[in-house]
Amino acid sequence: MGLGRVIGKIAFPLAIFAFGGLVLLERRRPLRRRVETESAHDVRNLLIAGTAGAAVLLLENPIAKRASALVERKNLGLLKALRLPKWLETFAAVLLLDYTLYLWHVLTHRMPILWRFHVVHHTDLDLATTTAVRFHFGEIIISIGWRVAQIGVIGVSPEALKIWQALILPSVMFHHSNLELPEKFENVLGKFIVTPRLHGIHHSVIRSETDSNWSSGLSIWDRMHGTFRDVSEHREIRIGVPAYQSESDLTVKNLVKLPFSEQRDDWRFSASVDEEE
């Protein structure tokens, strides 16, 4: 049995184990004080995640699988043209998938049509493990085109795709979690991968802070592009989007409708919200 098939079989149990473990750990060692009650917050996030998960299972995964099978069959893409040893090709593909996900993340902030959907993820008032799966289903559907382009241009084999898919979800859950790690350990870890403290600043209500630390797996991409920002006073970060600080804006119904509604000036607090609170 090849590595890809082994990874494919353990991907779901690994994600469930990571999710459950992080939820328990972040409640024992919280990095930041919660704004909302945990039950209401997590139920809302999981309901939103359910619609996104359906889009992944019904559309993204089948299309990505077919695209990678076509790449393998027709020897398409950059890595196939280089004729690398199989192990090196797989490693390079996983690396480039992580890099191009960084680029996509930047686009979701820079392009207004993409931000309409991505803002649903950022409106969370607390950063926790469940935030990692709080994405609007529309963003998932739109991202399929980018995923197919990643696979086709890079030349991602089915095996490399399975490995990357198995790694990315636990990674995203980890750095969205509200888990406090020993600071010295996290400083070392952050030189290689994205950690809760590093990603926390990306969810700040201050736009200049949000426009940093876009990486999803390896932290090198932010360092390479000059978008890396370290934070020592991590507990002082206020999470969310200024225009959506009221819990009444953040019901499941309103979050689903948000991309299709009249857009606010996202980075301006409403008159009813005290910016200095």
N, C-alpha and C positions, 0 to 999 in steps of 0.2 A: 504493500500500500504506500503510495507516494505521500510526501510531506503535505501537499495541498489537500489531499483527501483526509488525512489525519487532522489537520487544522480545521477543515470544514466540519468535521464531526464534533470537535470540542468547542467551536466558536460560540454556540448558543449557551452551553453550560458555563463557559468561561465568563460570558457577559452577565449571566444571572448571578454567578458567584461574586463577581466584581461589584455588581449593583448592591446586592445584599450586604456584602462586607463593608462597603463604603458608607451605606446608610447607617449601619450600626456604629461604625467608628466615628463618623462625624457627629453623632449624638453624644458620644463619650468624650470626644476631644474637639469641640467646636472652635473654628478659627474666628468666626464673627458671631455676634449676637443676632438672633433671628428677629426679623421685623414682623412677620406674620406667624400665626400658629402653624405648627408643622403639618398637622393633618389637612387643614384647608389648602395650604400651599402645595403639598405633595399630591393630593387628589387632583387638583386643578392641572398640575403639570402632567400627570399621568394620563388624564383624559385628552389633553392636547397631543401628548405623545402617541396615544392610540391611533389618532387619525394619521399622524406622520408615519407610524409603523406600518399601517395598512398600505400607504403609498410606497414604502420601501419594499414590502413583501410582494405586492401585486404588480408594481411597475419597475422600480429601480433595479432590484436584484435580478429579475428575469432578463431585462434588457442588458444590464452589465454583463451577465453571464454569457449571453449570446454574442455580445461584442468581443469579449475576451476569447471565446471559442473561434470566432472569425479571424481574429488576430493570429491565433496559433495555427489555424488551418492555412491561412494565406501568407503567413510570415510578414505581417504588416507592422509598421512602426519603427521608431528609431532603434530600439534595442535589438530587434530582429535583424535589422540591416547591419548592425555591428558584429553579429555572429559571436557573441560572448559565450563562455562556458555557462551551462544552465544555472549553476548556483549563483554566479555573478550577475547573470541577467535577472534572476528573481530578486536578488538583493537590491540591484539598481532600480528595478521596477517599483518595489515597495518604497524606496527612498524618494523616487520621483513622484509617486502618488501622494506622498506626504507633502512634498514641496508644492505641487500643483493645487493641493487642497488649501494651502496657505494663500496662494494667489486667488483662488475662488473666494475665500473668506474676505480678502481685501475688497474684491468686487462687490460682495454683498453689502458692504458699507459705502462704497463709492458710487454705485449705480442706484439712483432713486427707485427704479422699478424693483430691484432686488431687495433694497432696504425695506420697502413696504412689507415684505414677508419676513425678512430676518429680524425686524424690530420686535416681532412677537417673542422671540427668544430673549431679547435684551430687556424687555419690560418686566421681567421677574424682579421682585423687590428683595429677594433673598437668592444667594448663590448656593446651590446644593446639588447633590448627586442627581436629583430629578430634573434640574435645569438642563442637564446634558441631553435629555431626550425631549425637551420642550421646544419643538420646531413646528411651524405651520406646515400643513401638508402641501400647500402651494409651493413653498420653498423647495421641498423635496422633489416635487414634480419638475419644477424649473431646472433644478440641478442635474437632472438626468442627462441633459444635453452636454453639460460640462463633463460628467462622468464618462460618457461615451467618447468624448474628445480626448480625455486623459488616456483612456485605454488604447484608443487608436493611434494617437500621436506617439505615445511612449512605447507602445508595443507590449502591453501587459498580458501575460499568459494567465490562464485560469488558475494555476497554482499561486502565482503572485497576487492575484486579486483576492483569493481566499485568505491568504496570510494577512494582507493589509486589512481586509474587512474584520478579521478576528482581532487584530491589534487596535484598530482605531477606536472602536466603541469603548472598551475599558479605559483607554487613554483619555478620551473625552470625559467620561464619567469621573475619572480621577481628578483631572484639573478643574472640573466644575464643582467638586465636592467642597463641603465646608469643614474639611478635615485639617486640624492643626498638626503639622509635623514638627519635630525638633528643628529649630531654625538653622542650625549649622548643617544638619543633614539635608535640609531642603535647599540650602544655598548651593551645596555640591550637586545635588540632583538636578537643580535648575540649569546647570551648565549644559545639560544634555537633553532633558525633556521638560515639557511644560508642567508646572506644579500649581497647586491651589493658590498660593500667594501670587505667583506670576500672572495667572489668568484672572485673578480677582480684579486687577486694575483695568482689564479689558471690559469689564462690566460696570465701570464707574459712571456716575452721572456727569462727570466732567469729560467733555468730548475729546480734548487733547489726550486724556488718559485712555479713553476707549479706543482711540486710533493708534493703538500700540498692542504688542503681544498677541498677534493674530495667529501664531502657530498653533497647530492642533496636536502634533506628536513631538517631534524634535524641536527644541528651542533655537536651533541654529539659524532657521530661516529669518527670524526677526533680527537676530544679530547681523546676519549677512546683509539685510536690507535697511538697517538702521532704524528699525521700528521696535527694538527691544527696550523695555523700560523696567527697571528693578524698583521694588517698593519695600521700604523698611517699615513704614507706619501702616501696615496692611489692615489693621483693625479700624482705621479711620476712613477707609473707603466706603462711600455710600453707593449702594448697588441700584441699578435701574436706569431708566430713561426719564429725564426731567418732566416731560409732558405727560407722563403716565405714572404718577406717584400715588394716585388714588386707587384704593382697592376696588372701587366700583367700576373703574375702567378695565379691570383685569379679570372679569368673569370669563368663563369658557366661551360663552356666546359672543362677547365683545372681542375676545382675542381672535376667534375664527373670522369675524367680520372685519377686523382691523385693516388688513391690506386692501380691502375694497371700499373703505370709508374715506371721508375727507381727511387728508393728512394734516397733522398739527406741526407746529414748529417744535420738533422733537427735543431740541436742546435748550428750550426756555421753560422754566417752571411756571405753572399756572399761578394766578394771583392768590389762589387759596392755599398754596403750598409755601411753607416757609423754607426758603433755600438754605438757610443757615441752621436748620433744625438738626 
